[in-house]
Amino acid sequence: MPSSRLKFYTEKTVVKRIHELCEKSSTCRVAVAYCGEAAHMFFPEKPSARPADLRIIVDASESAVSHGLTNPNGLKHLLGLTTAIRSLKALHAKVFVFDEDVALVGSVNMSESSLMQFQLILEISKSRIVRQLATWFDNTLWNFANEVDHKRVRQLLPLWPGREGHGPSRSTKAKLLQWRGEDPEPSLESSDFKVGVSKTKLKRLLSEFRNNSCPYTDGKSCWEEAVGVEKHHQKLSKNLQLLMRRRSSWKKNDLESLFDLAHTYGQAAKFHRPVFSRQRPKKVSRSIAYLLTVKGDPFVRFEKVLAAGNPYKLKGMAEAGLAFLMHLWSPKDFAIVNKPVDKALRMLKVSFGRAASSRKGQGDKDRTAAIGKVNVLTGLKSLARVDRFLDAISKPHIGP
């Protein structure tokens, strides 16, 4: 058997192959000279089919944008897939590296017009070479590149000439795989939210939250109940950290302990404990480690573990249980988003800077950002306390 395996793709087959490799990978490194408005279509529409750790470098210099080579609208859509986007002036490489297993190296840019030209892409699966490419990406390209965020995209938009300047000289029949839903959008920023209730009413709700008698407790206020819940969550978080440190030696009892942690929050696992604990500990350990510790977008990891037919799918563990584990692992970043929270956001007349996304991961990301906005306005200092504040509003234990 040869030591190196090579395959080649053309403009007609490369996008399909990128999609296939994305679904199998947890990390994707992309260094491609230019991107068009449809750059996001080079990646799968479903978050569960994309790598959570997606890093992209393009030439988004003012020169490349003003000459119609890199479309800032394409950058905006890519920011809806990942915040890990950087610009490197004079970049001319075209390479996709999946984990440290497979690399695609060739001539195609991430644009629809690039697929109208005759392209050649080689797939390399010799591990030593792929590892060298990953190291080159991390230590050379990524370190020299500059961050591209939504603010930078807004600065580049006026430079865009209104057409893509790398059009075809000859036309082929290659096409991008179309998205059925809306184009992805960057995560909402704090300035994108407005709270419709007056400052006076918000202040009154906070006062009631601190001083009322919470129905959940015997004479304590909702604030005291929230502090108690937060301390309990901190204890659970420590238990989860300890459990994860020894995940390589998990047994059935450890799975039951993990299930109990996830089940703390409501009907987190739909009472499917026997189904969950009968799985192979090694498989569960791999899925939970992916959910909690892999770099990249946590909401993509979340959807990947939920998705049927995915190698990370866990039996007996429902959405709420996984979300609560993520909240315990990173309470500053991952809010508990549920129906009472949604109801409370509506009652506070929280408006989003754009239409709510129909995509689950993006929707959860937007609502977590909205909860973060409420956290800033109320000064409650943690998403856990804001969760109890919103829960108290929706019940209603405080207000209206």
BADRENGU-159764 format. One record per residue (C-alpha): residue number from 1; residue in three letters; x, y, z. Coordinates in nm, 3 decimals, m for minus. Layout:
N
    nr   rest         X         Y         Z
   NUM    ALA         X         Y         Z
...
END
This chain:
400
    nr   rest         X         Y         Z
     1    MET     0.000     0.000     0.000
     2    PRO     0.143     0.347    m0.088
     3    SER     0.248     0.568     0.204
     4    SER     0.060     0.869     0.065
     5    ARG    m0.294     0.876    m0.070
     6    LEU    m0.393     1.153    m0.313
     7    LYS    m0.730     1.230    m0.472
     8    PHE    m0.827     1.518    m0.693
     9    TYR    m1.143     1.722    m0.729
    10    THR    m1.262     1.982    m0.975
    11    GLU    m1.488     2.286    m0.945
    12    LYS    m1.784     2.048    m0.991
    13    THR    m1.700     1.820    m0.697
    14    VAL    m1.494     2.018    m0.445
    15    VAL    m1.783     2.184    m0.254
    16    LYS    m1.955     1.851    m0.197
    17    ARG    m1.627     1.713    m0.063
    18    ILE    m1.579     2.011     0.168
    19    HIS    m1.927     1.947     0.310
    20    GLU    m1.848     1.578     0.363
    21    LEU    m1.524     1.652     0.546
    22    CYS    m1.685     1.925     0.756
    23    GLU    m1.938     1.677     0.890
    24    LYS    m1.661     1.438     0.999
    25    SER    m1.434     1.699     1.158
    26    SER    m1.424     1.901     1.479
    27    THR    m1.172     2.156     1.345
    28    CYS    m1.143     2.318     1.004
    29    ARG    m0.865     2.562     0.912
    30    VAL    m0.924     2.761     0.594
    31    ALA    m0.674     2.988     0.418
    32    VAL    m0.824     3.112     0.091
    33    ALA    m0.724     3.427    m0.091
    34    TYR    m1.066     3.577    m0.165
    35    CYS    m1.430     3.522    m0.069
    36    GLY    m1.747     3.619    m0.250
    37    GLU    m2.092     3.697    m0.115
    38    ALA    m2.186     3.326    m0.121
    39    ALA    m1.875     3.212     0.072
    40    HIS    m2.089     3.064     0.351
    41    MET    m2.233     2.811     0.103
    42    PHE    m1.896     2.637     0.090
    43    PHE    m1.993     2.504     0.436
    44    PRO    m2.299     2.298     0.541
    45    GLU    m2.614     2.486     0.633
    46    LYS    m2.690     2.273     0.940
    47    PRO    m2.469     2.372     1.236
    48    SER    m2.457     2.005     1.338
    49    ALA    m2.282     1.930     1.008
    50    ARG    m2.013     2.195     1.058
    51    PRO    m1.694     2.184     1.267
    52    ALA    m1.737     2.380     1.588
    53    ASP    m1.382     2.512     1.554
    54    LEU    m1.392     2.685     1.215
    55    ARG    m1.101     2.925     1.150
    56    ILE    m1.089     3.124     0.828
    57    ILE    m0.819     3.352     0.684
    58    VAL    m0.878     3.556     0.367
    59    ASP    m0.727     3.866     0.214
    60    ALA    m0.977     4.124     0.341
    61    SER    m0.739     4.416     0.294
    62    GLU    m0.879     4.746     0.168
    63    SER    m0.707     4.683    m0.164
    64    ALA    m0.867     4.338    m0.209
    65    VAL    m1.211     4.476    m0.122
    66    SER    m1.187     4.789    m0.340
    67    HIS    m1.081     4.576    m0.640
    68    GLY    m1.385     4.349    m0.595
    69    LEU    m1.181     4.047    m0.491
    70    THR    m1.314     3.999    m0.136
    71    ASN    m1.679     4.084    m0.079
    72    PRO    m1.749     4.231     0.269
    73    ASN    m2.103     4.091     0.249
    74    GLY    m1.945     3.746     0.224
    75    LEU    m1.738     3.824     0.533
    76    LYS    m2.057     3.925     0.715
    77    HIS    m2.219     3.590     0.631
    78    LEU    m1.906     3.400     0.738
    79    LEU    m1.919     3.580     1.074
    80    GLY    m2.258     3.415     1.115
    81    LEU    m2.077     3.080     1.105
    82    THR    m1.771     3.165     1.315
    83    THR    m1.613     3.461     1.491
    84    ALA    m1.266     3.322     1.413
    85    ILE    m1.203     3.514     1.091
    86    ARG    m0.882     3.699     1.011
    87    SER    m0.736     3.893     0.721
    88    LEU    m0.387     3.853     0.575
    89    LYS    m0.288     4.096     0.301
    90    ALA    m0.130     3.931    m0.006
    91    LEU    m0.259     3.585     0.092
    92    HIS    m0.279     3.371    m0.220
    93    ALA    m0.303     3.019    m0.076
    94    LYS    m0.615     2.804    m0.118
    95    VAL    m0.618     2.532     0.146
    96    PHE    m0.870     2.362     0.376
    97    VAL    m0.728     2.152     0.664
    98    PHE    m0.969     1.921     0.849
    99    ASP    m0.849     1.826     1.198
   100    GLU    m0.497     1.699     1.128
   101    ASP    m0.622     1.423     0.902
   102    VAL    m0.710     1.561     0.559
   103    ALA    m0.621     1.872     0.359
   104    LEU    m0.759     2.009     0.032
   105    VAL    m0.504     2.218    m0.158
   106    GLY    m0.574     2.376    m0.495
   107    SER    m0.686     2.684    m0.684
   108    VAL    m1.046     2.754    m0.582
   109    ASN    m1.152     3.070    m0.397
   110    MET    m1.463     3.079    m0.179
   111    SER    m1.684     3.243    m0.438
   112    GLU    m1.951     3.137    m0.680
   113    SER    m1.760     3.294    m0.970
   114    SER    m1.455     3.083    m0.884
   115    LEU    m1.663     2.771    m0.954
   116    MET    m1.732     2.902    m1.303
   117    GLN    m1.364     2.857    m1.384
   118    PHE    m1.177     2.532    m1.434
   119    GLN    m1.020     2.444    m1.096
   120    LEU    m0.806     2.164    m0.958
   121    ILE    m0.793     2.060    m0.593
   122    LEU    m0.581     1.781    m0.445
   123    GLU    m0.682     1.592    m0.131
   124    ILE    m0.388     1.491     0.088
   125    SER    m0.437     1.233     0.361
   126    LYS    m0.075     1.164     0.452
   127    SER    m0.078     1.261     0.820
   128    ARG     0.272     1.407     0.838
   129    ILE     0.207     1.655     0.558
   130    VAL    m0.136     1.748     0.694
   131    ARG     0.012     1.811     1.039
   132    GLN     0.274     2.034     0.879
   133    LEU    m0.001     2.230     0.702
   134    ALA    m0.192     2.271     1.031
   135    THR     0.125     2.395     1.204
   136    TRP     0.198     2.635     0.917
   137    PHE    m0.157     2.771     0.943
   138    ASP    m0.141     2.813     1.324
   139    ASN     0.213     2.944     1.364
   140    THR     0.257     3.148     1.048
   141    LEU    m0.067     3.259     0.883
   142    TRP    m0.288     3.293     1.192
   143    ASN    m0.027     3.480     1.395
   144    PHE     0.039     3.734     1.118
   145    ALA    m0.328     3.788     1.030
   146    ASN    m0.557     4.057     1.175
   147    GLU    m0.899     3.996     1.330
   148    VAL    m1.208     4.063     1.120
   149    ASP    m1.519     4.147     1.321
   150    HIS    m1.856     4.303     1.240
   151    LYS    m1.718     4.653     1.304
   152    ARG    m1.438     4.594     1.052
   153    VAL    m1.689     4.465     0.795
   154    ARG    m1.894     4.784     0.831
   155    GLN    m1.576     4.984     0.761
   156    LEU    m1.507     4.780     0.446
   157    LEU    m1.857     4.799     0.297
   158    PRO    m1.818     5.153     0.151
   159    LEU    m1.506     5.035    m0.037
   160    TRP    m1.692     4.758    m0.217
   161    PRO    m1.740     4.842    m0.589
   162    GLY    m2.065     4.646    m0.613
   163    ARG    m1.935     4.361    m0.826
   164    GLU    m1.698     4.070    m0.779
   165    GLY    m1.383     4.133    m0.976
   166    HIS    m1.267     3.774    m1.022
   167    GLY    m1.530     3.670    m1.270
   168    PRO    m1.492     3.373    m1.507
   169    SER    m1.306     3.376    m1.832
   170    ARG    m1.478     3.053    m1.933
   171    SER    m1.797     2.914    m1.789
   172    THR    m1.849     2.569    m1.640
   173    LYS    m2.168     2.414    m1.503
   174    ALA    m2.045     2.392    m1.141
   175    LYS    m2.284     2.524    m0.876
   176    LEU    m2.281     2.586    m0.505
   177    LEU    m2.504     2.378    m0.280
   178    GLN    m2.782     2.625    m0.201
   179    TRP    m2.901     2.704     0.151
   180    ARG    m3.273     2.662     0.212
   181    GLY    m3.288     2.903     0.506
   182    GLU    m3.174     3.260     0.550
   183    ASP    m2.813     3.364     0.504
   184    PRO    m2.617     3.354     0.831
   185    GLU    m2.567     3.677     1.024
   186    PRO    m2.303     3.779     1.280
   187    SER    m2.388     3.742     1.648
   188    LEU    m2.581     4.035     1.790
   189    GLU    m2.389     4.292     1.989
   190    SER    m2.497     4.471     2.306
   191    SER    m2.597     4.778     2.105
   192    ASP    m2.836     4.565     1.895
   193    PHE    m3.080     4.517     2.184
   194    LYS    m3.336     4.751     2.330
   195    VAL    m3.536     4.695     2.649
   196    GLY    m3.879     4.852     2.606
   197    VAL    m3.983     4.880     2.970
   198    SER    m3.890     5.203     3.146
   199    LYS    m3.594     5.234     3.380
   200    THR    m3.842     5.307     3.659
   201    LYS    m4.027     4.979     3.603
   202    LEU    m3.703     4.782     3.574
   203    LYS    m3.586     4.936     3.901
   204    ARG    m3.918     4.841     4.067
   205    LEU    m3.890     4.483     3.941
   206    LEU    m3.537     4.460     4.082
   207    SER    m3.659     4.595     4.417
   208    GLU    m3.936     4.332     4.429
   209    PHE    m3.687     4.065     4.327
   210    ARG    m3.471     4.153     4.628
   211    ASN    m3.749     4.201     4.883
   212    ASN    m4.051     3.983     4.799
   213    SER    m4.140     3.645     4.943
   214    CYS    m4.057     3.383     4.681
   215    PRO    m4.317     3.102     4.643
   216    TYR    m4.030     2.857     4.589
   217    THR    m3.893     2.915     4.938
   218    ASP    m4.009     2.957     5.298
   219    GLY    m4.004     3.332     5.349
   220    LYS    m3.692     3.405     5.144
   221    SER    m3.694     3.657     4.862
   222    CYS    m3.643     3.566     4.497
   223    TRP    m3.299     3.727     4.525
   224    GLU    m3.201     3.505     4.817
   225    GLU    m3.335     3.205     4.628
   226    ALA    m3.130     3.308     4.322
   227    VAL    m2.811     3.341     4.528
   228    GLY    m2.878     2.999     4.682
   229    VAL    m2.935     2.844     4.340
   230    GLU    m2.617     3.004     4.207
   231    LYS    m2.413     2.861     4.497
   232    HIS    m2.568     2.520     4.433
   233    HIS    m2.476     2.546     4.065
   234    GLN    m2.119     2.639     4.161
   235    LYS    m2.101     2.322     4.368
   236    LEU    m2.240     2.117     4.079
   237    SER    m1.989     2.283     3.849
   238    LYS    m1.701     2.168     4.070
   239    ASN    m1.844     1.815     4.067
   240    LEU    m1.860     1.826     3.688
   241    GLN    m1.501     1.952     3.664
   242    LEU    m1.381     1.667     3.889
   243    LEU    m1.581     1.413     3.689
   244    MET    m1.433     1.537     3.361
   245    ARG    m1.076     1.514     3.492
   246    ARG    m1.109     1.138     3.523
   247    ARG    m1.330     1.078     3.220
   248    SER    m1.080     0.833     3.068
   249    SER    m1.173     0.583     3.342
   250    TRP    m1.551     0.636     3.356
   251    LYS    m1.770     0.342     3.459
   252    LYS    m2.146     0.300     3.469
   253    ASN    m2.167     0.476     3.808
   254    ASP    m1.994     0.779     3.658
   255    LEU    m2.254     0.794     3.382
   256    GLU    m2.527     0.792     3.644
   257    SER    m2.352     1.077     3.829
   258    LEU    m2.331     1.274     3.504
   259    PHE    m2.698     1.209     3.434
   260    ASP    m2.793     1.331     3.783
   261    LEU    m2.598     1.653     3.725
   262    ALA    m2.777     1.715     3.396
   263    HIS    m3.115     1.623     3.540
   264    THR    m3.087     1.887     3.816
   265    TYR    m3.247     2.141     3.587
   266    GLY    m3.611     2.040     3.531
   267    GLN    m3.690     1.754     3.298
   268    ALA    m3.338     1.771     3.160
   269    ALA    m3.311     1.415     3.039
   270    LYS    m3.677     1.314     3.014
   271    PHE    m3.628     1.038     3.276
   272    HIS    m3.426     0.823     3.033
   273    ARG    m3.156     0.744     3.286
   274    PRO    m3.147     0.368     3.212
   275    VAL    m3.102     0.438     2.840
   276    PHE    m2.823     0.686     2.911
   277    SER    m2.635     0.471     3.163
   278    ARG    m2.638     0.163     2.934
   279    GLN    m2.418     0.337     2.677
   280    ARG    m2.047     0.273     2.653
   281    PRO    m1.869     0.505     2.899
   282    LYS    m1.593     0.567     2.644
   283    LYS    m1.845     0.686     2.388
   284    VAL    m2.022     0.914     2.636
   285    SER    m1.689     1.052     2.753
   286    ARG    m1.594     1.138     2.394
   287    SER    m1.926     1.314     2.329
   288    ILE    m1.925     1.511     2.655
   289    ALA    m1.561     1.612     2.607
   290    TYR    m1.652     1.737     2.259
   291    LEU    m1.955     1.925     2.396
   292    LEU    m1.765     2.099     2.674
   293    THR    m1.398     2.129     2.584
   294    VAL    m1.349     2.156     2.207
   295    LYS    m1.261     2.502     2.078
   296    GLY    m1.501     2.701     1.866
   297    ASP    m1.869     2.787     1.869
   298    PRO    m2.042     2.618     2.167
   299    PHE    m2.379     2.634     1.993
   300    VAL    m2.248     2.433     1.697
   301    ARG    m2.116     2.169     1.939
   302    PHE    m2.455     2.172     2.112
   303    GLU    m2.643     2.105     1.788
   304    LYS    m2.394     1.839     1.678
   305    VAL    m2.446     1.637     1.998
   306    LEU    m2.824     1.671     1.956
   307    ALA    m2.833     1.571     1.590
   308    ALA    m2.959     1.225     1.501
   309    GLY    m2.711     1.009     1.313
   310    ASN    m2.416     1.208     1.444
   311    PRO    m2.128     1.019     1.610
   312    TYR    m2.157     1.251     1.914
   313    LYS    m2.530     1.186     1.966
   314    LEU    m2.616     1.075     2.323
   315    LYS    m2.915     0.855     2.399
   316    GLY    m3.136     0.946     2.692
   317    MET    m3.004     1.300     2.727
   318    ALA    m3.234     1.571     2.600
   319    GLU    m3.169     1.931     2.500
   320    ALA    m3.221     2.083     2.844
   321    GLY    m2.976     1.843     3.006
   322    LEU    m2.701     1.920     2.758
   323    ALA    m2.763     2.295     2.788
   324    PHE    m2.740     2.276     3.165
   325    LEU    m2.409     2.087     3.149
   326    MET    m2.276     2.360     2.922
   327    HIS    m2.400     2.624     3.165
   328    LEU    m2.228     2.448     3.455
   329    TRP    m1.906     2.421     3.256
   330    SER    m1.902     2.784     3.138
   331    PRO    m2.164     2.985     3.331
   332    LYS    m2.041     3.320     3.198
   333    ASP    m2.092     3.221     2.835
   334    PHE    m2.387     2.984     2.814
   335    ALA    m2.722     3.095     2.954
   336    ILE    m3.014     2.869     3.034
   337    VAL    m3.263     2.949     2.758
   338    ASN    m3.615     2.811     2.802
   339    LYS    m3.980     2.906     2.764
   340    PRO    m4.005     3.109     3.092
   341    VAL    m3.695     3.306     2.989
   342    ASP    m3.844     3.373     2.643
   343    LYS    m4.170     3.485     2.802
   344    ALA    m3.989     3.722     3.039
   345    LEU    m3.788     3.875     2.753
   346    ARG    m4.117     3.948     2.578
   347    MET    m4.260     4.098     2.898
   348    LEU    m3.955     4.325     2.926
   349    LYS    m4.014     4.419     2.560
   350    VAL    m3.665     4.318     2.457
   351    SER    m3.629     4.387     2.085
   352    PHE    m3.357     4.235     1.869
   353    GLY    m3.150     4.431     1.619
   354    ARG    m3.277     4.205     1.338
   355    ALA    m3.541     3.941     1.282
   356    ALA    m3.503     3.636     1.505
   357    SER    m3.329     3.350     1.330
   358    SER    m3.520     3.034     1.247
   359    ARG    m3.201     2.835     1.312
   360    LYS    m3.186     2.684     1.657
   361    GLY    m2.818     2.747     1.727
   362    GLN    m2.829     3.106     1.604
   363    GLY    m3.154     3.167     1.794
   364    ASP    m3.004     3.039     2.120
   365    LYS    m2.694     3.248     2.058
   366    ASP    m2.905     3.562     2.005
   367    ARG    m3.111     3.500     2.319
   368    THR    m2.800     3.436     2.528
   369    ALA    m2.673     3.774     2.408
   370    ALA    m3.010     3.930     2.504
   371    ILE    m2.982     3.780     2.852
   372    GLY    m2.633     3.926     2.872
   373    LYS    m2.782     4.267     2.789
   374    VAL    m3.035     4.231     3.072
   375    ASN    m2.746     4.128     3.298
   376    VAL    m2.567     4.456     3.220
   377    LEU    m2.880     4.669     3.270
   378    THR    m2.974     4.507     3.601
   379    GLY    m2.624     4.475     3.747
   380    LEU    m2.705     4.121     3.867
   381    LYS    m2.349     4.017     3.768
   382    SER    m2.419     3.662     3.652
   383    LEU    m2.636     3.486     3.394
   384    ALA    m2.756     3.247     3.668
   385    ARG    m2.905     3.534     3.870
   386    VAL    m3.057     3.686     3.556
   387    ASP    m3.215     3.347     3.482
   388    ARG    m3.391     3.351     3.820
   389    PHE    m3.487     3.717     3.772
   390    LEU    m3.647     3.638     3.436
   391    ASP    m3.809     3.325     3.580
   392    ALA    m3.961     3.538     3.859
   393    ILE    m4.102     3.782     3.604
   394    SER    m4.258     3.512     3.387
   395    LYS    m4.426     3.312     3.670
   396    PRO    m4.507     3.595     3.785
   397    HIS    m4.348     3.608     4.130
   398    ILE    m4.271     3.975     4.074
   399    GLY    m4.442     4.246     3.867
   400    PRO    m4.630     4.299     3.642
END
